[in-house]
Amino acid sequence: MSVAGDREVGGPGALEIRPVFFHVDLDAFYASVEQLDDPSLKGRPVIVGAAPGRRGVVSACSYEARRFGVHSAMPISEAWRRCPQGAYLPVRMERYLEVSRQVMEILSGYTPSLQQISVDEAFLDLTGTERLFGPARQTGARIKAEVREKTGLVISVGIGPNRYVAKMATNAGKPDGLVEVSREEAREFLAGIPLKDLWGIGEKTLARLAELAITSVRQLQGMEKADLSRLLGQGAASFLSSASRGDDPGIFSEEPRSRSLSTEVTFERDRRDRGGLERVLLELSHQVMFRMIEGGWRSKTVSLKVRFHDFTTTSAQRTIRHWVSSAEELHAVALELLASRWTGATPIRLIGVGCSNLTAAESEDQMELFTDRSSRKGKVEEAVFRLQQRMGEAALTKASLLTEKTRRTPNTNPLPGKPARGTRKSPPTSPSAGPSPSPGPFSEEP
């Protein structure tokens, strides 16, 4: 498959600039970071999440663990039953954020149009850059090589005429993949993908399609949108009609014109466990807050995005009177917005949080003296971030992300070429060994 890039049409000198989007995915990210930090884990099944013998789920796992049938969001007890020889490790979100920032910095060197959608995924709009970097596939190979050289991590890259096709190309090539799909090839490429692998389809939609004897993407391509609407409802019909044909269904919309920063997660299985979803929002809030501090931004407006199992999407935002000062405050506002949009009855497929109407931290609005409680919390939040930048996440971990003192373990190899920051204890391999972390909040894409 190939991506066309710039083409002359309509005679000499007429140039059509064709859209080219890259989707970059850090393969088995959490587990890969653990294997990077502790080389003794390479080649072993690594399960990140709750400890065996405790309640909780798998947040992420290595490809070695997946061979035993372990997958993200699986109850940890079932993971232990299938793979008792695995290395079970706690989630170290600050460490993953640290490595994620390194990768995003590399990606930003290729385009100013970088859209980070989670800690381990991003889109790059490389439209019109073929004369600068060369053919798209060559650029993809270059990005993969640079990330591996500078971080030691493996990434998969998908290239397509829009974000959705690029995402599907990435999924088709994992792990360590590089797949290109042109505009002309998109429909046939998607027709060959199992229906269950069409990104964004949940279990309930699959079950309903099976009842209707619709079992392939090609069948969806042959159906009129109006017929799908009568069978599935307008939201699902609109998504399936667009996605199956290679048209962007709008899942990964661009950031609004007003400057904003957000992150979101799509669950492998629809969820309505309120406690687990609140924990997801806390982790996402920390990601957003640390990225705001790193970028030198402040905001008073918090936004929430929720997509339900039937593809209907709702959003809400609230502007508070002072700058959002901490991840905990961002989380608290996000919970209020969630309560205004969700009763708990409808399964959730995607959830995201962000801040909009960002203002540079150096602006005159920031000249307000740090006298109120929220501003003092902001100072503390920034101090935590700066300390972790200098010394690593092992130096300081926020209590809101801990349930036990042993939740986080020190880094042993932050990035290739950098000095070690400590020594990791041997990972637990049985229910009686090692720390007892709380369950990971959400799972990575496979």
C-alpha positions as CSV (number, residue, x, y, z in Angstrom):
1,M,0.0,0.0,0.0
2,S,1.2,3.5,-0.6
3,V,0.2,7.1,0.2
4,A,0.1,9.4,-2.8
5,G,1.3,12.6,-1.2
6,D,1.7,15.7,-3.5
7,R,0.4,15.1,-7.0
8,E,0.2,17.2,-10.1
9,V,-3.3,17.3,-11.5
10,G,-5.0,19.4,-14.2
11,G,-1.8,20.0,-16.1
12,P,1.8,21.1,-15.4
13,G,2.1,23.4,-12.4
14,A,-1.2,22.4,-10.8
15,L,-0.5,20.7,-7.5
16,E,-3.0,18.8,-5.4
17,I,-2.0,18.6,-1.7
18,R,-3.5,15.4,-0.5
19,P,-4.1,14.9,3.3
20,V,-1.5,12.7,5.0
21,F,-2.0,11.8,8.6
22,F,0.3,9.7,10.8
23,H,-0.9,7.8,13.9
24,V,1.8,6.8,16.3
25,D,1.2,4.2,19.0
26,L,3.7,3.2,21.7
27,D,3.5,-0.6,21.7
28,A,2.4,-2.1,25.0
29,F,3.6,1.1,26.5
30,Y,3.4,0.6,30.3
31,A,4.9,-2.9,30.1
32,S,7.5,-1.8,27.6
33,V,8.7,1.0,30.0
34,E,9.0,-1.6,32.8
35,Q,11.1,-3.9,30.5
36,L,13.2,-0.9,29.5
37,D,13.8,0.1,33.2
38,D,14.5,-3.5,34.2
39,P,16.2,-5.5,31.4
40,S,15.7,-8.7,33.3
41,L,12.0,-8.4,32.4
42,K,12.7,-8.6,28.7
43,G,11.2,-11.6,27.1
44,R,9.0,-12.3,30.2
45,P,5.3,-11.8,30.5
46,V,4.8,-8.5,32.3
47,I,1.4,-7.6,33.8
48,V,0.9,-4.0,35.0
49,G,-1.9,-3.3,37.4
50,A,-3.2,-4.8,40.6
51,A,-1.2,-7.3,42.5
52,P,-2.2,-11.0,42.6
53,G,-4.4,-11.7,45.5
54,R,-6.0,-8.3,45.5
55,R,-9.1,-6.9,43.8
56,G,-8.4,-5.1,40.6
57,V,-7.7,-5.5,36.9
58,V,-4.8,-5.6,34.4
59,S,-4.0,-2.0,33.2
60,A,-1.5,-3.2,30.5
61,C,0.5,-6.3,29.6
62,S,3.4,-7.2,27.4
63,Y,3.0,-9.2,24.2
64,E,4.6,-12.1,26.0
65,A,1.7,-12.1,28.5
66,R,-0.9,-11.8,25.7
67,R,0.2,-15.2,24.4
68,F,-1.3,-16.6,27.6
69,G,-4.6,-14.9,26.9
70,V,-4.0,-12.0,29.3
71,H,-5.4,-8.7,28.2
72,S,-6.0,-5.3,29.6
73,A,-9.1,-4.8,31.8
74,M,-9.0,-8.5,32.7
75,P,-9.6,-9.2,36.4
76,I,-6.2,-9.8,38.0
77,S,-7.3,-13.1,39.4
78,E,-8.0,-14.4,35.9
79,A,-4.6,-13.1,34.7
80,W,-2.9,-15.0,37.5
81,R,-4.8,-18.2,36.7
82,R,-3.7,-17.9,33.1
83,C,-0.1,-16.7,33.7
84,P,1.1,-17.4,37.2
85,Q,4.7,-17.1,36.0
86,G,4.2,-13.4,35.0
87,A,5.9,-10.4,36.6
88,Y,3.1,-8.4,38.3
89,L,4.0,-4.7,38.7
90,P,2.2,-1.6,39.9
91,V,1.2,1.3,37.7
92,R,3.8,4.1,37.7
93,M,2.0,6.9,35.9
94,E,4.5,9.6,36.5
95,R,7.2,7.4,35.0
96,Y,5.1,6.7,31.9
97,L,4.4,10.4,31.5
98,E,8.1,11.2,31.7
99,V,8.8,8.8,28.8
100,S,5.7,9.9,26.9
101,R,7.0,13.5,27.0
102,Q,10.3,12.3,25.5
103,V,8.5,10.7,22.6
104,M,6.1,13.6,22.0
105,E,9.1,15.9,21.8
106,I,10.6,13.8,19.1
107,L,7.3,13.8,17.2
108,S,6.9,17.5,17.4
109,G,10.1,17.9,15.4
110,Y,8.2,16.7,12.3
111,T,5.1,18.9,12.4
112,P,3.6,21.7,14.5
113,S,0.2,19.9,14.0
114,L,0.7,17.2,16.7
115,Q,-2.4,16.0,18.5
116,Q,-1.7,13.9,21.5
117,I,-4.8,11.9,22.4
118,S,-3.4,9.9,25.3
119,V,-0.2,9.1,27.1
120,D,0.8,6.6,24.4
121,E,-0.9,7.8,21.2
122,A,-0.7,10.9,18.9
123,F,-1.7,12.0,15.5
124,L,0.6,14.0,13.2
125,D,-0.7,16.0,10.3
126,L,2.1,15.7,7.7
127,T,0.1,17.1,4.8
128,G,2.4,18.8,2.3
129,T,5.7,17.7,3.9
130,E,6.8,15.2,1.3
131,R,9.2,17.6,-0.3
132,L,10.7,18.3,3.2
133,F,11.0,14.8,4.6
134,G,10.5,12.6,1.5
135,P,7.8,9.9,0.9
136,A,5.4,9.2,3.8
137,R,6.7,5.6,4.3
138,Q,10.3,6.9,4.5
139,T,9.3,9.4,7.1
140,G,7.5,6.8,9.1
141,A,10.6,4.6,9.1
142,R,12.7,7.6,10.2
143,I,10.4,8.4,13.1
144,K,10.4,4.8,14.3
145,A,14.2,4.7,14.1
146,E,14.6,8.0,16.0
147,V,12.2,7.0,18.8
148,R,14.0,3.6,19.2
149,E,17.4,5.2,19.2
150,K,16.6,8.0,21.7
151,T,14.2,6.1,24.1
152,G,14.8,2.4,23.5
153,L,11.0,2.0,22.8
154,V,9.3,0.4,19.8
155,I,6.4,2.3,18.2
156,S,3.9,1.4,15.5
157,V,3.0,3.9,12.8
158,G,0.0,4.1,10.6
159,I,-0.4,6.4,7.7
160,G,-3.7,7.3,6.0
161,P,-5.8,10.0,4.3
162,N,-7.5,10.9,7.6
163,R,-7.0,10.2,11.3
164,Y,-9.4,7.2,11.5
165,V,-7.7,5.3,8.6
166,A,-4.3,6.1,10.1
167,K,-5.4,4.6,13.4
168,M,-6.7,1.5,11.7
169,A,-3.5,1.1,9.8
170,T,-1.5,1.3,13.1
171,N,-3.7,-1.5,14.6
172,A,-3.2,-3.6,11.5
173,G,0.6,-3.5,11.8
174,K,1.1,-3.9,15.6
175,P,3.6,-4.6,17.0
176,D,6.5,-2.6,15.5
177,G,4.4,-1.9,12.5
178,L,4.6,0.6,9.6
179,V,1.5,0.5,7.4
180,E,0.4,3.0,4.7
181,V,-3.1,3.2,3.3
182,S,-3.9,5.6,0.5
183,R,-7.3,7.3,-0.1
184,E,-7.9,4.9,-3.0
185,E,-7.1,1.8,-1.0
186,A,-9.0,2.7,2.2
187,R,-12.3,1.1,1.4
188,E,-10.8,-2.3,0.3
189,F,-8.3,-2.2,3.2
190,L,-11.2,-1.8,5.7
191,A,-13.2,-4.5,4.0
192,G,-10.6,-7.0,4.8
193,I,-10.6,-6.2,8.5
194,P,-12.7,-8.4,10.9
195,L,-15.8,-6.5,12.0
196,K,-14.8,-6.8,15.7
197,D,-11.5,-5.0,14.9
198,L,-13.3,-2.0,13.4
199,W,-12.1,0.6,15.9
200,G,-14.8,2.1,18.0
201,I,-17.3,-0.8,17.9
202,G,-18.4,-2.0,21.3
203,E,-19.7,-5.4,22.4
204,K,-23.4,-4.3,22.4
205,T,-23.1,-3.0,18.8
206,L,-21.4,-6.2,17.7
207,A,-24.2,-8.3,19.3
208,R,-26.9,-6.2,17.6
209,L,-25.1,-6.5,14.2
210,A,-24.9,-10.3,14.7
211,E,-28.7,-10.4,15.4
212,L,-29.1,-8.6,12.0
213,A,-26.8,-11.2,10.3
214,I,-24.2,-8.4,9.6
215,T,-20.9,-10.0,10.2
216,S,-18.4,-8.2,8.0
217,V,-17.2,-4.7,7.2
218,R,-17.9,-5.3,3.6
219,Q,-21.6,-5.9,4.4
220,L,-21.7,-2.6,6.2
221,Q,-20.2,-0.9,3.1
222,G,-23.0,-2.2,1.0
223,M,-25.8,-0.8,3.2
224,E,-27.4,2.6,3.0
225,K,-27.0,4.9,5.9
226,A,-30.8,5.3,6.1
227,D,-31.3,1.6,6.4
228,L,-28.7,1.4,9.2
229,S,-30.4,4.3,11.0
230,R,-33.7,2.4,11.1
231,L,-31.9,-0.7,12.5
232,L,-29.4,0.8,14.8
233,G,-30.2,4.4,15.5
234,Q,-28.8,7.6,14.0
235,G,-25.6,7.8,16.1
236,A,-24.4,4.2,15.4
237,A,-25.5,4.4,11.8
238,S,-23.5,7.6,11.1
239,F,-20.4,6.1,12.7
240,L,-20.6,2.7,11.0
241,S,-21.4,4.2,7.6
242,S,-18.4,6.5,7.7
243,A,-15.9,4.2,9.4
244,S,-16.5,1.2,7.1
245,R,-16.0,3.3,4.0
246,G,-12.8,5.0,5.2
247,D,-14.4,8.4,5.9
248,D,-13.4,10.0,9.2
249,P,-16.3,9.5,11.6
250,G,-15.0,12.4,13.7
251,I,-13.9,10.4,16.7
252,F,-10.6,12.3,16.8
253,S,-11.7,15.8,16.1
254,E,-9.2,18.6,16.0
255,E,-8.7,20.8,18.9
256,P,-11.1,23.8,18.9
257,R,-9.8,27.1,17.7
258,S,-9.5,28.4,21.2
259,R,-6.3,26.9,22.5
260,S,-6.9,23.8,24.6
261,L,-5.3,20.7,25.9
262,S,-7.0,17.4,26.6
263,T,-6.6,13.6,26.8
264,E,-9.0,10.8,26.6
265,V,-9.2,7.0,26.7
266,T,-11.4,4.5,24.8
267,F,-12.1,1.4,26.7
268,E,-11.8,-2.1,25.2
269,R,-15.1,-2.9,26.9
270,D,-17.9,-0.5,27.8
271,R,-17.9,0.5,31.4
272,R,-20.3,1.9,34.0
273,D,-18.4,1.2,37.2
274,R,-18.5,4.7,38.8
275,G,-15.5,4.1,41.0
276,G,-13.3,2.9,38.2
277,L,-14.4,5.7,35.9
278,E,-13.6,8.3,38.7
279,R,-10.2,6.8,39.0
280,V,-9.7,7.1,35.2
281,L,-10.6,10.7,35.4
282,L,-8.0,11.2,38.2
283,E,-5.3,9.7,36.0
284,L,-6.3,11.8,33.0
285,S,-6.4,14.9,35.2
286,H,-2.8,14.3,36.2
287,Q,-1.8,13.9,32.6
288,V,-3.5,17.2,31.6
289,M,-2.2,19.1,34.6
290,F,1.4,18.1,34.1
291,R,1.2,18.8,30.4
292,M,-0.1,22.3,31.2
293,I,2.7,23.0,33.6
294,E,5.3,21.7,31.2
295,G,3.9,23.9,28.4
296,G,3.6,26.9,30.6
297,W,-0.2,27.2,30.4
298,R,-3.0,28.1,32.8
299,S,-6.7,27.7,32.4
300,K,-10.0,28.4,34.2
301,T,-12.2,26.3,32.0
302,V,-12.5,22.5,32.4
303,S,-14.1,20.3,29.8
304,L,-15.4,16.8,29.8
305,K,-16.2,14.4,26.9
306,V,-18.2,11.2,27.2
307,R,-19.1,8.8,24.4
308,F,-21.7,6.1,25.2
309,H,-22.0,2.5,23.9
310,D,-24.4,3.6,21.2
311,F,-21.9,6.2,19.8
312,T,-23.8,9.2,21.1
313,T,-21.4,11.8,22.5
314,T,-21.9,14.5,25.0
315,S,-19.6,17.2,26.4
316,A,-19.7,19.8,29.1
317,Q,-17.5,22.5,30.4
318,R,-17.3,24.8,33.4
319,T,-15.4,28.0,34.0
320,I,-14.3,28.6,37.5
321,R,-13.3,32.0,39.1
322,H,-9.6,31.2,39.5
323,W,-6.8,29.3,37.7
324,V,-7.1,25.5,37.9
325,S,-4.5,24.9,40.4
326,S,-4.0,21.1,40.7
327,A,-4.9,17.8,39.2
328,E,-7.2,17.2,42.2
329,E,-9.1,20.4,41.5
330,L,-9.3,19.5,37.8
331,H,-10.6,16.1,38.8
332,A,-13.2,17.5,41.2
333,V,-14.7,19.7,38.5
334,A,-14.6,16.9,36.0
335,L,-16.6,14.7,38.4
336,E,-19.2,17.5,38.7
337,L,-19.5,17.6,34.9
338,L,-19.7,13.8,34.7
339,A,-22.6,13.9,37.3
340,S,-24.4,16.4,35.1
341,R,-24.1,14.2,32.0
342,W,-24.3,10.6,33.3
343,T,-26.7,8.9,35.6
344,G,-24.7,5.7,35.8
345,A,-27.1,3.6,33.8
346,T,-25.6,3.9,30.3
347,P,-22.3,2.1,29.5
348,I,-19.5,4.4,28.6
349,R,-17.2,3.7,25.7
350,L,-14.9,6.8,25.9
351,I,-14.1,9.4,28.4
352,G,-11.8,12.5,28.3
353,V,-11.0,15.6,30.2
354,G,-9.2,18.8,29.3
355,C,-8.7,22.5,29.8
356,S,-9.6,25.2,27.2
357,N,-9.0,28.9,26.7
358,L,-5.4,28.4,27.8
359,T,-3.4,31.5,28.8
360,A,0.4,31.7,28.9
361,A,1.6,31.5,32.5
362,E,3.7,34.6,31.9
363,S,0.7,36.8,31.0
364,E,-0.3,39.7,33.2
365,D,-3.3,37.7,34.5
366,Q,-0.8,35.6,36.4
367,M,0.5,38.6,38.2
368,E,-2.1,38.0,40.9
369,L,-0.3,37.4,44.2
370,F,-0.3,33.8,45.4
371,T,-2.4,34.5,48.4
372,D,-5.4,32.3,48.1
373,R,-5.5,28.6,48.8
374,S,-6.0,27.5,45.2
375,S,-2.9,29.5,44.1
376,R,-0.8,28.0,46.8
377,K,-1.9,24.6,45.6
378,G,-0.8,25.6,42.1
379,K,2.7,26.4,43.4
380,V,2.8,23.0,45.1
381,E,1.7,21.2,41.9
382,E,4.3,23.0,39.8
383,A,7.0,22.2,42.4
384,V,6.1,18.5,42.3
385,F,6.4,18.5,38.5
386,R,9.7,20.3,38.4
387,L,11.2,18.0,41.1
388,Q,10.1,15.0,39.1
389,Q,11.6,16.5,35.9
390,R,15.0,16.8,37.7
391,M,15.0,13.6,39.8
392,G,12.5,11.3,38.3
393,E,9.1,10.2,39.5
394,A,10.7,8.1,42.3
395,A,11.7,11.3,44.1
396,L,8.1,12.2,44.8
397,T,4.8,10.7,44.2
398,K,1.5,12.4,44.9
399,A,-0.6,10.8,47.6
400,S,-3.7,11.0,45.4
401,L,-2.2,8.3,43.2
402,L,-1.2,6.0,46.0
403,T,-2.9,3.6,48.2
404,E,0.3,2.2,49.8
405,K,3.8,3.5,50.4
406,T,5.1,0.8,48.1
407,R,2.9,1.7,45.2
408,R,5.7,3.2,43.1
409,T,9.2,1.7,42.7
410,P,12.3,3.6,41.7
411,N,13.5,3.9,38.1
412,T,16.5,1.9,37.1
413,N,17.1,3.1,33.6
414,P,15.1,6.3,32.7
415,L,16.3,6.5,29.1
416,P,19.2,5.1,27.2
417,G,22.3,7.1,28.0
418,K,21.0,8.5,31.3
419,P,22.2,7.4,34.7
420,A,20.1,5.1,36.8
421,R,18.0,6.5,39.6
422,G,17.8,3.6,41.9
423,T,17.3,-0.2,42.1
424,R,14.0,-1.9,41.5
425,K,13.0,-4.6,43.8
426,S,12.4,-8.0,42.3
427,P,8.9,-8.0,40.8
428,P,6.3,-10.2,42.5
429,T,5.5,-13.4,40.8
430,S,3.1,-14.9,43.3
431,P,0.1,-13.7,45.3
432,S,2.2,-13.6,48.5
433,A,5.1,-11.6,47.0
434,G,5.6,-7.9,46.5
435,P,3.5,-4.8,47.2
436,S,-0.2,-4.6,46.9
437,P,-1.1,-1.7,44.7
438,S,-4.6,-0.6,43.8
439,P,-5.9,-1.6,40.4
440,G,-4.9,0.3,37.3
441,P,-7.6,2.7,36.2
442,F,-7.8,2.1,32.5
443,S,-6.3,-0.1,29.9
444,E,-4.1,0.6,26.9
445,E,-5.2,-0.3,23.4
446,P,-3.9,-3.7,22.4
